[in-house]
Amino acid sequence: MITLHEIINENPTWFTIERFLFKPHFLQKFCMDIQSWALEKVENDSSQNLEKQQMRRMRTLVTHAYTSVPYWKDLLDKAGIDPIDIKSIKDFQKIPITTKVKFKTISVEERISSFIKSSRHRSSVTSGSTGTPTFIVLDKWIAERRLAIRERGMRWAFGPREKKDLYIRISPRNAFYPGYIIFNVPDFSCLDEVKEKLYDISRSNNCIISSNPSIMFYLARSVEKDKKTLSLKGIIMGGEDMLSSTKEYIKKVFRCSVARQYTASEFSTLASECLYGNYHINQDQYYVEIIDSNKNIPVYEKLGKVIVTDFNNYVMPFIRYGVGDIGIIYPNHQCKCGSLFPIIELVGRDTIAIKLPNGEEHFIWKILSPLAETKIRPWILQFQMIRTSVYDFEILIVTTNEETQKELELTKKAMQKELGMSAKIKITKVHKIDVSDGAKLRSYVSLIQANEKSENDLNSNYNILRIP
């Protein structure tokens, strides 16, 4: 028999403030509370029961996409797949993978369900970390579900929310955060004003801040310069890369627990860090696969491409969608937190390859790996490599000022090994790496003009996602 929390979990639009003509605060809070309650109850379900829920949601999603979205009907017809025949995970995995690059070439009209009114559409774009931003459409009626998934991550990291807790959101993008104290921060010039307000707000260690790593890093630098601190219960960050050394620096300055989330514009929060530092996939909300890059088959505990199916967005369905990341999934683990949800480890982007001066081609995450090795170089807090010509590379680094000249020389030597002896490398220490207009911190930026651009150096700037 299907329980109440399973029914709520599998029908995310049943409890939303958007269903009501009038939107009083108590109804908004009720919708959020019921979504959060259902998610917490699901966490205690057995693995077998979770798999049954996944299959029900897969079949419902694929049937909906087939009957109302032109792109998915055409794709399934060409593959000879009828939704009624999907009765197992193996059947589902016969659906062809859609890459992010392919998805953005399809017209918006072909990607949107004809069954759902446009009044429920919320337009958005991805950050463009793989090149050109992708136009996406989300369902306004799942706003509470998306936020409940984010807040689940806070609970995993900091424990249940208490009545005295204040949730604070600091970001260039603030779509749906009822009950939060909101700070809109389009660039770092706004942080001084935010900092002064935070000094007044955070007085009794009851504040939990949700933000991105760049904002919190430079806020930490500013607070440290003031020789003060904020009374915080915790900080949770997502949306861009963060080195372990950066996380430890933020933790040291603010003297509170710090956690990270694996987020994507298309899906919200795919995974969250638990108290013991492991990223647990939100298995009840997304089906996440790792696909072998050569054999194109699902693999476990091996490196491969991250493929995601979103069970919640029926306006613009994402089914077996390649997000552009490389990772490893550990389905059978014994995390000390007790969660049965799979653990994922993210390594880098799977779409970004550059041609080096010697003609060799490599993924950028491998090229930049010496800068991300925080166990070897804990003094590197942030970095960015700028390619100014086919042969010239400038590496900007923000450090703890604890490095020696010898360590800088060894770092340059390690990068020389990755880029090749014909590359000209300059390492420059800076106080900050500029991020503005809501963009992510870019670990690699290419300034090469079109007439001299290397064959595979396709994107003018992009982000590397590396979670050691």
C-alpha positions as CSV (number, residue, x, y, z in Angstrom):
1,M,0.0,0.0,0.0
2,I,1.3,3.5,-0.9
3,T,1.7,5.7,2.1
4,L,0.7,9.4,2.4
5,H,4.3,10.7,2.2
6,E,4.9,8.6,-0.9
7,I,1.8,10.2,-2.5
8,I,3.0,13.7,-1.6
9,N,6.6,12.9,-2.8
10,E,5.3,11.6,-6.2
11,N,3.0,14.5,-6.7
12,P,5.0,17.7,-6.0
13,T,2.5,20.1,-7.4
14,W,-0.3,19.1,-5.1
15,F,1.0,21.3,-2.3
16,T,1.9,24.7,-3.7
17,I,0.9,28.2,-2.9
18,E,0.3,28.8,-6.7
19,R,-2.9,26.7,-6.5
20,F,-4.5,29.4,-4.3
21,L,-6.0,32.7,-5.5
22,F,-5.0,34.3,-2.3
23,K,-1.6,33.6,-0.9
24,P,-1.5,34.2,2.8
25,H,1.7,33.4,4.7
26,F,0.3,30.5,6.7
27,L,-0.7,28.7,3.4
28,Q,2.8,29.2,2.0
29,K,4.3,27.9,5.2
30,F,1.9,24.9,5.2
31,C,2.9,24.0,1.7
32,M,6.6,24.2,2.6
33,D,6.2,22.2,5.8
34,I,4.2,19.4,4.1
35,Q,6.8,19.1,1.3
36,S,9.7,19.0,3.9
37,W,7.8,16.4,6.0
38,A,7.3,14.1,3.0
39,L,11.0,14.3,2.1
40,E,12.1,13.5,5.6
41,K,9.8,10.5,5.8
42,V,11.0,9.2,2.4
43,E,14.6,9.1,3.8
44,N,13.5,6.3,6.2
45,D,12.1,4.1,3.5
46,S,13.9,0.9,2.5
47,S,16.1,0.7,-0.6
48,Q,13.5,-1.6,-2.2
49,N,10.7,0.9,-1.6
50,L,12.8,3.8,-2.9
51,E,13.4,1.9,-6.1
52,K,9.7,1.2,-6.5
53,Q,9.0,5.0,-6.1
54,Q,11.7,5.7,-8.7
55,M,10.1,3.3,-11.2
56,R,6.6,4.8,-10.7
57,R,7.9,8.3,-11.2
58,M,10.0,7.3,-14.3
59,R,7.0,5.7,-16.0
60,T,4.7,8.6,-15.2
61,L,7.3,11.2,-16.4
62,V,8.2,9.3,-19.7
63,T,4.5,8.8,-20.5
64,H,3.8,12.5,-19.9
65,A,6.8,13.6,-22.0
66,Y,5.9,11.2,-24.9
67,T,2.3,12.4,-25.1
68,S,2.9,16.2,-24.7
69,V,6.4,17.1,-25.6
70,P,7.4,16.9,-29.3
71,Y,11.1,16.4,-28.7
72,W,10.6,13.4,-26.5
73,K,7.9,11.8,-28.7
74,D,10.2,12.0,-31.7
75,L,13.2,10.7,-29.7
76,L,11.3,7.7,-28.3
77,D,9.7,6.9,-31.7
78,K,13.1,6.9,-33.4
79,A,14.4,4.6,-30.7
80,G,11.4,2.3,-31.0
81,I,10.4,2.8,-27.3
82,D,6.8,2.8,-26.1
83,P,6.5,4.2,-22.5
84,I,4.2,1.3,-21.7
85,D,7.1,-1.1,-22.2
86,I,9.3,0.5,-19.5
87,K,9.0,-1.9,-16.6
88,S,12.5,-1.9,-15.2
89,I,15.6,0.3,-14.9
90,K,17.2,-1.6,-17.8
91,D,14.2,-0.7,-20.0
92,F,14.5,2.9,-19.0
93,Q,18.2,3.0,-19.8
94,K,17.4,2.1,-23.4
95,I,16.2,5.8,-23.8
96,P,19.0,7.6,-25.7
97,I,21.0,10.2,-23.7
98,T,20.5,13.8,-24.5
99,T,23.5,16.0,-24.1
100,K,23.4,19.6,-22.9
101,V,24.9,20.7,-26.3
102,K,22.2,18.8,-28.2
103,F,19.4,20.0,-25.9
104,K,20.1,23.7,-26.6
105,T,19.8,23.2,-30.3
106,I,16.2,22.1,-30.0
107,S,13.6,24.9,-30.3
108,V,12.0,25.8,-27.0
109,E,8.5,24.9,-28.4
110,E,9.7,21.4,-29.0
111,R,11.0,21.0,-25.5
112,I,7.9,22.3,-23.6
113,S,4.8,20.3,-22.6
114,S,1.6,21.3,-24.5
115,F,-0.5,20.1,-21.5
116,I,0.7,22.7,-19.0
117,K,-0.5,26.3,-19.2
118,S,2.1,29.0,-19.8
119,S,1.0,30.8,-16.6
120,R,3.0,28.0,-14.8
121,H,6.2,28.7,-16.7
122,R,9.2,30.3,-15.0
123,S,11.9,31.1,-17.6
124,S,15.5,30.8,-16.6
125,V,18.9,30.3,-18.2
126,T,21.9,28.2,-17.1
127,S,25.1,29.9,-16.2
128,G,26.8,29.0,-19.5
129,S,29.6,27.0,-17.9
130,T,29.9,24.8,-21.0
131,G,29.8,27.7,-23.4
132,T,26.5,29.4,-24.4
133,P,23.8,29.6,-21.7
134,T,20.8,27.2,-22.2
135,F,17.3,28.6,-22.0
136,I,15.2,26.5,-19.7
137,V,11.6,26.6,-18.3
138,L,10.8,25.5,-14.8
139,D,7.4,24.9,-13.2
140,K,6.2,27.6,-10.8
141,W,4.2,24.9,-9.0
142,I,7.3,23.0,-7.9
143,A,9.0,26.0,-6.2
144,E,8.2,24.6,-2.7
145,R,9.6,21.2,-3.7
146,R,12.9,22.8,-5.0
147,L,13.3,24.8,-1.8
148,A,12.4,21.7,0.4
149,I,15.2,19.8,-1.3
150,R,17.7,22.6,-0.6
151,E,16.6,22.8,3.0
152,R,17.0,19.0,3.3
153,G,20.7,19.6,2.6
154,M,20.7,22.1,5.5
155,R,19.2,19.5,7.8
156,W,21.7,16.9,6.7
157,A,24.6,19.3,7.5
158,F,23.4,21.2,10.6
159,G,20.5,19.2,12.1
160,P,16.7,20.0,12.2
161,R,15.7,23.6,11.9
162,E,14.8,25.2,15.2
163,K,12.2,27.9,15.8
164,K,14.9,30.5,16.6
165,D,16.9,29.8,13.4
166,L,17.2,32.5,10.8
167,Y,17.7,31.5,7.2
168,I,19.7,34.0,5.1
169,R,20.1,33.9,1.4
170,I,23.0,35.9,-0.2
171,S,23.1,35.6,-4.0
172,P,22.7,37.3,-7.4
173,R,19.7,35.0,-8.0
174,N,16.9,34.8,-5.5
175,A,13.8,33.2,-7.0
176,F,11.7,31.6,-4.2
177,Y,12.9,31.9,-0.6
178,P,9.9,32.7,1.6
179,G,10.8,33.2,5.2
180,Y,14.4,34.0,4.4
181,I,16.3,37.2,4.9
182,I,17.3,38.1,1.3
183,F,20.4,39.9,0.1
184,N,20.7,40.5,-3.6
185,V,24.4,40.6,-4.5
186,P,25.1,41.2,-8.2
187,D,28.8,41.8,-7.5
188,F,31.3,42.1,-4.7
189,S,30.9,45.9,-4.4
190,C,27.6,45.2,-2.4
191,L,29.3,43.0,0.2
192,D,30.4,45.7,2.6
193,E,26.8,46.8,3.1
194,V,25.7,43.2,3.5
195,K,28.4,42.6,6.0
196,E,27.3,45.5,8.2
197,K,23.7,44.2,8.2
198,L,24.9,40.7,9.1
199,Y,26.8,42.1,12.1
200,D,23.5,43.4,13.4
201,I,21.4,40.3,12.5
202,S,23.7,37.5,13.7
203,R,24.0,37.8,17.4
204,S,23.1,34.4,18.9
205,N,24.5,31.7,16.6
206,N,21.1,31.0,15.1
207,C,21.8,32.1,11.5
208,I,22.3,29.7,8.6
209,I,23.5,31.4,5.4
210,S,22.9,29.9,1.9
211,S,25.1,31.4,-0.8
212,N,27.8,30.6,-3.3
213,P,31.6,30.1,-2.6
214,S,32.8,33.3,-4.2
215,I,30.5,35.5,-2.2
216,M,31.3,33.8,1.1
217,F,35.0,33.7,0.4
218,Y,35.3,37.5,-0.1
219,L,32.9,38.1,2.8
220,A,35.2,36.1,4.9
221,R,38.2,38.1,3.7
222,S,36.4,41.3,4.6
223,V,35.3,40.1,8.1
224,E,38.8,38.9,8.8
225,K,40.2,42.3,7.8
226,D,37.8,43.8,10.4
227,K,39.2,41.4,13.0
228,K,35.6,40.4,13.8
229,T,33.4,37.4,13.2
230,L,29.7,36.6,12.7
231,S,27.7,34.5,15.1
232,L,26.5,31.8,12.7
233,K,25.1,28.3,13.0
234,G,26.2,27.2,9.6
235,I,27.0,28.1,6.0
236,I,25.9,26.0,3.0
237,M,27.2,26.8,-0.5
238,G,26.6,25.6,-4.1
239,G,26.5,26.8,-7.7
240,E,30.3,26.8,-8.4
241,D,33.6,25.1,-7.6
242,M,35.1,25.3,-4.2
243,L,38.5,23.9,-3.1
244,S,38.7,22.1,0.2
245,S,41.2,24.8,1.3
246,T,38.6,27.5,0.6
247,K,36.0,25.6,2.6
248,E,38.4,25.3,5.6
249,Y,39.3,29.0,5.4
250,I,35.6,30.1,5.5
251,K,35.1,27.7,8.3
252,K,38.0,29.1,10.3
253,V,36.9,32.8,9.8
254,F,33.2,32.2,10.7
255,R,33.8,29.5,13.3
256,C,30.8,27.4,12.2
257,S,30.0,24.3,10.3
258,V,30.3,24.7,6.5
259,A,28.7,22.4,3.9
260,R,28.4,22.2,0.1
261,Q,25.7,21.3,-2.4
262,Y,25.9,20.0,-5.9
263,T,23.5,22.2,-7.8
264,A,22.5,22.8,-11.5
265,S,20.2,25.5,-12.9
266,E,18.1,22.8,-14.6
267,F,17.6,20.7,-11.5
268,S,18.3,22.8,-8.3
269,T,20.1,20.5,-5.8
270,L,21.2,17.1,-7.1
271,A,23.3,16.2,-4.0
272,S,24.1,17.7,-0.5
273,E,27.0,17.2,1.8
274,C,26.2,15.4,5.1
275,L,27.8,15.9,8.5
276,Y,30.6,13.6,7.5
277,G,31.5,15.3,4.2
278,N,29.9,12.9,1.8
279,Y,27.7,14.1,-1.1
280,H,24.4,12.2,-1.0
281,I,22.3,12.2,-4.1
282,N,18.6,13.2,-3.7
283,Q,17.7,9.8,-5.0
284,D,13.9,10.2,-4.5
285,Q,13.9,13.4,-6.7
286,Y,16.4,12.5,-9.4
287,Y,17.7,9.4,-11.1
288,V,21.4,10.0,-11.5
289,E,23.6,7.6,-13.5
290,I,27.3,7.5,-14.3
291,I,27.9,6.3,-17.9
292,D,31.2,4.8,-19.1
293,S,32.6,7.3,-21.6
294,N,33.8,4.6,-24.0
295,K,31.2,1.8,-23.7
296,N,28.3,4.2,-23.0
297,I,26.9,1.8,-20.3
298,P,26.1,2.6,-16.6
299,V,29.0,2.0,-14.2
300,Y,29.4,2.1,-10.4
301,E,32.5,3.1,-8.5
302,K,34.1,4.1,-11.8
303,L,34.7,7.4,-13.5
304,G,32.1,8.4,-16.1
305,K,29.6,11.0,-17.4
306,V,26.9,12.3,-15.1
307,I,23.4,11.6,-16.5
308,V,20.3,13.0,-14.7
309,T,16.5,12.5,-14.9
310,D,14.4,15.0,-13.0
311,F,11.2,13.6,-11.6
312,N,9.7,17.0,-10.8
313,N,9.7,19.3,-13.9
314,Y,6.8,18.3,-16.2
315,V,6.9,21.7,-18.0
316,M,10.2,21.0,-19.6
317,P,11.2,17.4,-18.9
318,F,14.8,16.4,-18.5
319,I,15.2,12.6,-19.2
320,R,18.6,11.0,-19.3
321,Y,20.2,14.4,-19.6
322,G,24.0,14.9,-19.7
323,V,24.8,17.8,-17.4
324,G,28.4,18.0,-18.6
325,D,30.1,16.6,-15.5
326,I,32.3,13.7,-14.8
327,G,31.9,11.8,-11.5
328,I,31.8,8.5,-9.6
329,I,28.7,7.0,-7.8
330,Y,29.0,4.8,-4.7
331,P,25.6,3.1,-4.3
332,N,26.7,0.6,-1.6
333,H,28.3,2.5,1.2
334,Q,28.2,2.8,4.9
335,C,28.2,6.5,5.6
336,K,28.3,7.3,9.3
337,C,25.3,9.6,8.9
338,G,23.1,6.6,8.3
339,S,21.7,7.7,4.9
340,L,21.0,5.1,2.3
341,F,21.1,7.6,-0.5
342,P,24.0,7.0,-2.9
343,I,27.2,9.0,-2.6
344,I,28.6,10.9,-5.6
345,E,32.0,12.3,-6.1
346,L,32.4,15.1,-8.8
347,V,35.7,15.3,-10.7
348,G,35.3,17.8,-13.6
349,R,33.6,18.8,-16.8
350,D,33.2,16.3,-19.6
351,T,32.7,18.8,-22.4
352,I,35.7,21.0,-22.1
353,A,38.8,19.9,-24.0
354,I,41.6,22.2,-25.2
355,K,44.4,21.7,-27.6
356,L,47.8,22.4,-25.9
357,P,50.7,24.2,-27.7
358,N,52.3,20.9,-28.5
359,G,49.1,19.7,-30.3
360,E,47.9,17.3,-27.6
361,E,44.2,17.5,-26.4
362,H,43.2,17.1,-22.8
363,F,40.2,17.8,-20.5
364,I,40.7,21.1,-18.7
365,W,40.0,19.6,-15.3
366,K,43.1,17.4,-15.8
367,I,45.3,20.3,-16.9
368,L,44.3,22.3,-13.8
369,S,44.5,19.4,-11.4
370,P,47.9,20.6,-9.8
371,L,46.2,23.8,-8.7
372,A,43.2,21.9,-7.1
373,E,45.4,19.5,-5.1
374,T,44.7,21.0,-1.8
375,K,46.4,18.3,0.2
376,I,49.7,19.3,-1.5
377,R,49.0,23.0,-1.8
378,P,46.6,24.0,1.0
379,W,47.7,27.6,0.6
380,I,45.9,28.0,-2.7
381,L,42.3,29.3,-1.9
382,Q,41.2,30.3,-5.5
383,F,42.7,30.2,-8.9
384,Q,42.0,31.1,-12.5
385,M,44.1,30.3,-15.6
386,I,43.9,32.9,-18.4
387,R,45.0,31.9,-21.9
388,T,46.2,35.0,-23.8
389,S,47.6,33.3,-26.8
390,V,48.2,29.8,-28.1
391,Y,51.4,29.7,-26.1
392,D,50.8,32.1,-23.2
393,F,49.1,31.3,-19.9
394,E,48.7,33.5,-16.9
395,I,47.6,31.8,-13.6
396,L,46.0,34.1,-11.0
397,I,46.0,32.7,-7.5
398,V,44.6,33.9,-4.2
399,T,46.6,32.4,-1.3
400,T,46.8,32.3,2.5
401,N,50.2,34.0,2.2
402,E,51.7,30.9,3.8
403,E,53.4,29.6,0.7
404,T,57.2,29.8,0.1
405,Q,58.9,30.8,-3.1
406,K,60.0,27.2,-3.6
407,E,56.4,26.1,-3.5
408,L,55.4,28.7,-6.1
409,E,58.3,27.4,-8.3
410,L,57.2,23.8,-7.8
411,T,53.6,24.8,-8.7
412,K,54.8,26.4,-11.9
413,K,56.8,23.3,-12.7
414,A,53.8,21.1,-12.2
415,M,51.7,23.3,-14.5
416,Q,54.5,23.3,-17.1
417,K,54.3,19.5,-17.1
418,E,50.6,19.6,-17.8
419,L,50.7,22.3,-20.5
420,G,53.9,21.2,-22.2
421,M,57.4,22.7,-22.4
422,S,56.4,25.1,-25.2
423,A,53.9,26.9,-23.0
424,K,54.9,30.1,-21.4
425,I,53.5,30.3,-17.9
426,K,53.2,33.3,-15.5
427,I,51.9,32.9,-12.0
428,T,50.5,36.1,-10.4
429,K,49.3,36.5,-6.8
430,V,46.1,38.6,-6.5
431,H,43.9,39.7,-3.7
432,K,40.7,38.7,-5.5
433,I,39.4,37.2,-8.8
434,D,36.6,39.3,-10.1
435,V,33.1,37.7,-10.4
436,S,30.1,39.9,-11.4
437,D,26.7,39.9,-12.9
438,G,25.8,36.6,-11.3
439,A,28.5,34.7,-13.2
440,K,30.3,31.8,-11.7
441,L,34.0,31.9,-10.8
442,R,35.8,30.7,-14.0
443,S,38.8,28.5,-13.4
444,Y,39.8,28.8,-17.1
445,V,39.3,31.8,-19.4
446,S,40.4,31.9,-23.0
447,L,41.2,35.3,-24.6
448,I,42.4,33.8,-27.9
449,Q,41.1,35.6,-31.0
450,A,39.1,33.5,-33.4
451,N,41.8,33.5,-36.1
452,E,44.4,32.0,-33.7
453,K,42.1,29.8,-31.6
454,S,43.1,26.2,-31.1
455,E,40.8,23.7,-32.7
456,N,39.2,22.4,-29.6
457,D,39.4,25.5,-27.4
458,L,35.7,26.1,-28.1
459,N,34.5,28.1,-25.1
460,S,35.7,31.6,-24.4
461,N,35.3,31.0,-20.7
462,Y,33.9,28.2,-18.5
463,N,33.9,26.7,-15.1
464,I,35.6,23.6,-13.8
465,L,33.7,21.7,-11.1
466,R,36.1,19.8,-8.9
467,I,35.2,18.6,-5.4
468,P,38.2,16.8,-3.9
